[in-house]
Amino acid sequence: HWYEKLSLRGYTQMRYTGLMSREGADWNHPADRSVGKDQTFLIRRGRLILSGDVTDHLFLYAQPDFFASPSDGDFSLQTRDLYGDL
């Protein structure tokens, strides 16, 4: 079957920001929402890659990118790579 020739893989980037001690003033970085009171974990990016021979004459490669903007809290989905080889 054609779907047995496809490969699915990917990766995720995560960030953990922790302080060794909570003494003193709060540590705040306005351009990074993973730094602040009660905020220590952020999933920065996730990519899923689909590739393989769809037919004997067509190779497909697709890589969507799901990412978080550190400062404004938005999440976005974009196509990083998408092509086929005949």
C-alpha positions in Angstrom: 0.0 0.0 0.0 1.2 3.6 -0.7 0.8 4.6 3.0 3.3 2.0 4.1 6.0 3.9 2.3 5.4 7.1 4.3 7.4 8.1 7.3 6.1 10.3 10.2 8.5 11.9 12.6 9.0 15.2 14.4 10.3 17.0 17.5 9.4 19.4 20.2 11.3 22.2 21.9 10.4 23.0 25.5 11.7 25.5 28.0 11.8 25.3 31.7 12.7 28.3 33.7 13.2 27.7 37.4 14.8 29.7 40.2 16.9 28.1 42.9 15.6 30.4 45.5 12.5 32.6 45.8 14.1 35.2 48.1 14.1 38.8 47.0 12.1 40.5 44.3 10.3 38.6 41.7 12.3 37.9 38.6 10.4 39.2 35.5 11.4 39.4 31.9 8.7 41.2 29.9 9.7 39.8 26.5 9.4 36.1 27.6 6.2 34.8 29.1 7.9 31.7 30.5 9.6 33.8 33.0 7.5 35.2 35.8 5.5 34.3 38.9 3.9 30.8 38.6 5.1 30.4 35.0 8.0 28.1 34.4 7.2 25.8 31.5 6.7 26.7 27.8 6.4 24.6 24.7 8.3 26.7 22.2 8.0 24.7 19.0 6.6 21.5 17.6 7.3 20.1 14.1 5.8 17.1 12.4 7.5 15.8 9.3 5.7 13.6 6.8 7.8 12.1 4.0 8.0 9.2 1.6 7.2 7.7 -1.8 3.5 8.3 -2.5 3.8 6.5 -5.8 6.7 4.9 -7.7 7.4 8.3 -9.3 6.4 10.8 -6.6 8.2 11.6 -3.3 6.5 13.9 -0.9 8.0 16.0 2.0 5.8 18.1 4.2 6.9 19.9 7.4 4.4 22.1 9.3 5.7 24.2 12.2 3.6 24.9 15.3 5.2 27.6 17.5 4.6 29.9 20.4 5.6 33.6 20.5 7.3 34.1 23.8 6.2 37.7 24.4 2.5 38.0 23.3 1.1 34.5 24.0 0.0 33.7 20.5 0.4 30.3 18.9 0.9 30.0 15.2 1.0 27.2 12.6 3.0 27.6 9.4 4.3 25.4 6.6 8.1 25.3 6.9 8.7 23.0 3.9 6.4 21.4 1.4 7.6 19.8 -1.9 7.4 16.8 -4.1 9.9 15.2 -6.4 8.9 13.5 -9.6 
